[in-house]
Amino acid sequence: MTAAAPAGLPFEPVAGGLRLFVRLTPKASRTAVQGIAPDADGGHVLKVAVTAVPENGKANEALIKLLAKEWRLPKSAFTLVSGATDRRKTLLVAGDAAALADHLGERMRSHG
């Protein structure tokens, strides 16, 4: 039904949206989307740095706030699926999978 994500992008279509794979660096000097990097399992992750500390979900909240702003999506579209206390996180981005894949793919390519 849904097509696979384009090669080299850190997401895959699932029912209800996209599953996004992130490697988060908390307590960074600045908050920024750093780009796409290969992952140990052969896939790709979106590298993101936030200045927030990894306590009480603050870094996770900062991650969602940054992605929502960068990609012009509502914060409510993002749900942390796994990795609440790990650097490697999986987020569900709710919406039409095909439209989101086009939108996010274009934004990720333009930011390196």
N, C-alpha and C positions, 0 to 999 in steps of 0.2 A: 504494500500500500504506500508507504513512504520510502523515498529513495535514501540510500546511504549518504552520509555526509561527504562532502568533497575531501579528497585525500589531503592530509596535512592540517586539517582543522580539528580543534579539540572538542567536538560535540558530535552527538548522534541523535537522529530522530527517534522519538518514543511516543507512545500514546499520550496525547495532551500537550506535546511540546518537544523540547530538546533536552537531552542530558548533556550538561556542560562539565568538562573536567578541568580543574584549576589546581595550580600549585601556588599557595599563598605564603608570602613572607610577611609576618607581623613585625612590629617595632622597626620598620624601615625608616630611612631618613625622609622619604616622601611617599605619598600615595600615588600610584600610577599603574596602568596596565603596561607591562613590560614586553609583551609579545608572546609568540607561540614557540614552544620548545618541545623536542622529542622527549618522550617518557620512557622509563625503563622497560615497560611492557610492550614497547613497539608502537604505541599510540602517540598522541600529542596532548599537551596541556597548555592552558592559558596561564602564563606567569603574571601574577599580580602582587604588588607590594602595597602594604598599608602602614600608616604610622601608629595605628591602634595596637594596644597590647592584647595578647591572647588570653584574656581573663574575662569570665562571665559573658562570653560570646561577643565581646566588643570588636574583635578583629573580623568575625563573621559578618557582623552588622555593617562594618566599614566596607567590606568586600561587596556586599549587596548594594549598598548605597552608591559606591563607585560605578559598578557595572550598570546600574539603572540610569545613572546620569550619563555615562559615556555612550550608552546604546539607546538612550531616550525611550526607555521602557519603564513602566511603573514598578516600584519596589515590590509590590504584591505579586508580580509575575515570577519572582525568584523564590525558590524553596530549597533549603539545604537538605539534601537527601542523605549524604554520608560524609564523614570526615569532620564532625563538629570540633574535635580536639586534635586533628591531624593537619599537617600542611597540605596534604592531598585531599581535595574536596570534590564532591559531585553535587552539582546544583541542577534542579529542574527549572527550566525556563518555560513557563506556561504560555500556550498560544498555538497557532497553526504552525505545525512543524516545517512545512515547505517555506512559508513566508518568513519564519524566524531564521531558517537556515540561510536564505538569501540575504536577509538583513544583517545577521551577525557575521556571515562570511565576508560580506563587503566591508563591514566596519573593521574586522580583524585584518583583512588584507591591507586596508589603508593605514593601519597603525603598526604595520610591520609584523 
